[in-house]
Amino acid sequence: MIQETLLQKRLEELAERAYAHNSFTFTDFLGLHEQNVLHIAERTLSYAGLTLYGGMEDCERLMARFGDVKSAGYEQPFPIACIQAEPQMQKYADALTHRDILGALMHLGIERSCIGDILIYDNIAYFFCVERMADTIIQELSRARHTSLQCTRISSPPANLQKQKFPEMLQVASIRADAVVCAVFSLSRRDGQSLFAAKKVFINGRCTENPAVTLEEHVIVSVRGMGRFCYLETTGTTRKGNLRILVEKYQ
């Protein structure tokens, strides 16, 4: 609760500064719980102009920018860098994971808020970081587990990696949030509802404790520790009266 209060004050300060000086201010990367704090306070902050971005489309960890292009008279890009971390000898490299890369970054003393989404493709890691830490990471991130790494700055991850989504048809009794979450992640109703009680379910970045809320088309549902999906639409009904729905699961 104290951390949430401190974050809200920080957001208010950034919004006020951007508004007062007709300029732009930025947060570091915000996780789901921090984004929820932002969304709760959004009505009181939107006067300054608010944009969220994580480095590419569909990122989970996002940076907030306060400021309005029309009022400022110019556009200021987000201070986000993209880093590629590739094994120096791929033949002998460990199979890299998100945890390996994040752990290696934390071991360097880099704060979690400085790191955005981490993606792995063909055993090469791609991740976003705040611009001010990019050179340090390139120089210092030389190993993950037993694998020596070569880090370089790139403009963006490969196009075929940019948040791969996989369509899936499912059958549910209703489009209540808990019913869809259980279907997507193959959970019992009890286990699904416990996720809501534990504040682990986020709909479009907002923490949702009510399992009975009805999903609207194209909302993105994130479940901490399990993954994300986009509910696209209801396509029909079965003979037994269940609904056929189409979702896209993120890699």
Legacy VTK file of the C-alpha trace (Angstrom):
# vtk DataFile Version 3.0
C-alpha trace
ASCII
DATASET POLYDATA
POINTS 251 float
0.000 0.000 0.000
2.859 2.384 0.827
4.528 1.605 -2.502
1.267 2.279 -4.342
0.902 5.639 -2.590
4.487 6.598 -3.432
3.974 5.572 -7.055
0.779 7.603 -7.332
2.562 10.687 -5.971
5.382 10.145 -8.437
2.896 9.895 -11.308
1.184 13.086 -10.168
4.548 14.888 -10.052
5.454 13.767 -13.572
2.059 14.808 -14.935
2.243 18.228 -13.284
5.781 18.852 -14.534
4.870 17.934 -18.109
1.775 20.151 -18.007
3.493 23.132 -16.367
6.427 23.182 -18.789
4.666 22.019 -21.980
7.183 19.203 -22.165
7.352 15.432 -21.794
8.146 13.323 -18.742
8.545 9.563 -18.530
8.270 6.798 -15.985
10.469 3.725 -16.073
8.844 0.456 -17.129
5.671 -0.347 -15.225
4.593 -3.898 -14.399
0.967 -4.988 -14.232
0.366 -3.886 -10.644
1.991 -0.516 -11.322
-0.085 -0.076 -14.466
-3.145 -0.772 -12.349
-2.181 2.114 -10.035
-1.803 4.306 -13.119
-5.203 3.309 -14.489
-6.900 3.970 -11.148
-5.448 7.497 -11.132
-5.856 8.028 -14.880
-8.776 10.467 -14.617
-6.746 12.810 -12.428
-3.649 12.523 -14.632
-5.063 12.639 -18.150
-5.110 16.464 -18.222
-1.381 16.343 -18.933
-1.689 13.888 -21.818
-0.829 10.225 -21.300
0.616 7.598 -23.646
1.806 4.058 -22.874
4.424 2.170 -24.880
6.825 -0.695 -24.268
9.100 -0.683 -27.301
6.795 -2.453 -29.744
3.159 -3.454 -30.084
1.603 -5.697 -27.416
4.315 -5.355 -24.777
3.289 -6.276 -21.251
5.693 -3.975 -19.420
5.011 -0.380 -20.428
6.530 3.062 -19.977
4.193 6.015 -19.388
4.774 9.339 -21.120
3.104 12.478 -19.837
2.781 15.392 -22.235
0.767 16.472 -25.237
2.303 16.763 -28.694
-0.048 19.581 -29.705
0.673 21.646 -26.590
4.413 20.998 -26.612
4.745 21.651 -30.324
7.029 18.689 -30.887
7.185 14.901 -30.572
9.577 13.234 -28.159
10.174 9.498 -28.571
10.171 7.158 -25.618
13.667 6.690 -24.129
13.648 2.958 -24.818
16.535 0.938 -26.248
16.383 -2.575 -27.691
19.246 -4.942 -26.869
20.161 -8.212 -28.558
22.043 -10.704 -26.357
23.485 -13.550 -28.444
25.636 -16.473 -27.270
29.212 -16.101 -28.465
29.318 -19.825 -29.261
25.787 -20.939 -30.037
26.855 -24.574 -30.451
27.837 -24.853 -26.776
25.312 -22.428 -25.311
22.680 -23.217 -22.698
19.060 -23.024 -23.802
18.406 -19.463 -22.684
15.196 -18.528 -20.892
13.502 -15.337 -19.762
14.576 -16.155 -16.204
18.236 -16.541 -17.239
18.393 -13.117 -18.855
16.445 -11.351 -16.121
18.559 -13.012 -13.443
21.773 -11.957 -15.174
20.539 -8.365 -15.378
19.492 -8.328 -11.721
22.906 -9.744 -10.782
24.458 -6.633 -12.332
22.433 -4.515 -9.915
20.064 -3.211 -12.579
16.628 -2.414 -11.197
13.631 -4.302 -12.560
11.972 -1.028 -13.521
14.773 -0.412 -16.016
13.926 -3.557 -17.996
10.920 -4.078 -20.247
9.780 -7.223 -22.031
12.307 -10.010 -22.629
11.871 -12.244 -25.671
13.779 -15.374 -26.697
13.998 -16.572 -30.293
16.436 -19.130 -31.762
18.299 -18.978 -28.452
18.949 -15.253 -28.857
17.505 -12.836 -26.300
15.931 -9.532 -27.242
14.851 -7.116 -24.565
13.952 -3.493 -23.965
15.592 -1.234 -21.408
15.558 2.421 -20.448
17.891 4.360 -22.701
20.134 5.552 -19.861
21.097 1.963 -19.011
21.713 0.689 -22.556
25.472 1.326 -22.736
26.038 -0.162 -19.272
24.135 -3.310 -20.189
26.004 -3.704 -23.495
29.323 -3.420 -21.671
28.518 -5.454 -18.564
26.070 -8.200 -19.571
28.568 -10.842 -20.662
27.131 -14.061 -19.242
23.843 -15.802 -18.470
24.179 -19.082 -16.569
27.204 -20.757 -18.231
26.807 -18.988 -21.562
29.002 -16.086 -22.690
26.993 -13.348 -24.388
27.645 -10.634 -26.939
25.269 -7.681 -26.533
24.477 -5.143 -29.227
21.937 -2.380 -29.669
19.370 -2.953 -32.427
16.454 -0.866 -33.681
13.824 -3.511 -32.894
13.412 -7.288 -32.535
12.990 -9.351 -35.710
9.587 -8.816 -37.308
8.631 -12.477 -36.976
9.251 -12.273 -33.231
7.120 -9.265 -32.475
4.681 -10.905 -30.106
3.695 -14.096 -31.809
0.025 -14.858 -31.240
-1.665 -18.195 -31.765
-5.417 -18.416 -32.460
-7.390 -21.023 -30.564
-11.064 -22.013 -30.615
-12.564 -22.886 -27.229
-15.921 -23.812 -25.745
-17.166 -22.054 -22.614
-20.425 -21.878 -20.703
-20.293 -18.063 -20.763
-17.878 -15.238 -21.445
-17.428 -14.509 -17.766
-13.785 -13.740 -17.139
-13.259 -16.773 -14.911
-14.843 -19.156 -17.426
-12.603 -17.928 -20.237
-9.449 -17.881 -18.094
-10.117 -21.465 -17.000
-10.663 -22.574 -20.594
-7.524 -20.860 -21.911
-5.215 -22.218 -19.210
-7.010 -25.546 -18.611
-7.845 -24.803 -14.978
-10.585 -25.955 -12.658
-13.183 -23.349 -11.762
-11.866 -23.261 -8.204
-8.277 -22.674 -9.323
-9.411 -20.029 -11.777
-11.365 -18.089 -9.180
-8.446 -18.229 -6.762
-6.401 -16.250 -9.289
-8.913 -13.411 -9.108
-8.898 -13.481 -5.310
-5.087 -13.316 -5.372
-5.204 -10.222 -7.643
-3.346 -12.000 -10.411
-5.772 -11.266 -13.258
-5.536 -8.047 -15.274
-7.875 -6.947 -18.042
-6.332 -4.288 -20.278
-3.857 -3.527 -17.510
-6.452 -3.191 -14.750
-6.490 -5.611 -11.833
-9.795 -7.490 -11.792
-10.950 -9.248 -8.635
-14.484 -9.930 -9.897
-14.522 -13.306 -11.691
-18.035 -12.688 -12.985
-17.141 -9.683 -15.139
-18.106 -10.169 -18.790
-15.289 -9.908 -21.294
-15.671 -7.496 -24.179
-14.259 -8.286 -27.592
-10.541 -7.584 -28.123
-9.652 -7.154 -24.449
-6.244 -8.444 -23.383
-6.241 -10.623 -20.284
-2.982 -11.127 -18.377
-2.631 -13.732 -15.643
0.518 -13.395 -13.584
2.677 -16.487 -13.788
0.607 -18.030 -16.578
0.518 -15.811 -19.645
-1.695 -13.560 -21.733
-4.427 -13.854 -24.303
-6.755 -11.666 -26.316
-10.445 -12.545 -26.379
-11.496 -11.858 -29.974
-15.109 -12.895 -30.391
-17.878 -15.419 -29.870
-18.335 -17.334 -33.102
-21.410 -19.443 -32.306
-22.978 -21.992 -29.987
-22.773 -25.755 -29.636
-25.710 -28.171 -29.583
-25.451 -28.234 -25.810
-25.700 -24.461 -25.590
-22.057 -23.695 -24.872
-20.372 -20.781 -26.605
-17.639 -21.138 -29.184
-15.076 -18.396 -28.707
-11.921 -17.367 -30.519
-8.877 -16.212 -28.545
-5.285 -15.435 -29.399
-2.656 -16.684 -26.961
0.619 -14.812 -26.742
3.832 -16.764 -26.932
LINES 1 252
251 0 1 2 3 4 5 6 7 8 9 10 11 12 13 14 15 16 17 18 19 20 21 22 23 24 25 26 27 28 29 30 31 32 33 34 35 36 37 38 39 40 41 42 43 44 45 46 47 48 49 50 51 52 53 54 55 56 57 58 59 60 61 62 63 64 65 66 67 68 69 70 71 72 73 74 75 76 77 78 79 80 81 82 83 84 85 86 87 88 89 90 91 92 93 94 95 96 97 98 99 100 101 102 103 104 105 106 107 108 109 110 111 112 113 114 115 116 117 118 119 120 121 122 123 124 125 126 127 128 129 130 131 132 133 134 135 136 137 138 139 140 141 142 143 144 145 146 147 148 149 150 151 152 153 154 155 156 157 158 159 160 161 162 163 164 165 166 167 168 169 170 171 172 173 174 175 176 177 178 179 180 181 182 183 184 185 186 187 188 189 190 191 192 193 194 195 196 197 198 199 200 201 202 203 204 205 206 207 208 209 210 211 212 213 214 215 216 217 218 219 220 221 222 223 224 225 226 227 228 229 230 231 232 233 234 235 236 237 238 239 240 241 242 243 244 245 246 247 248 249 250
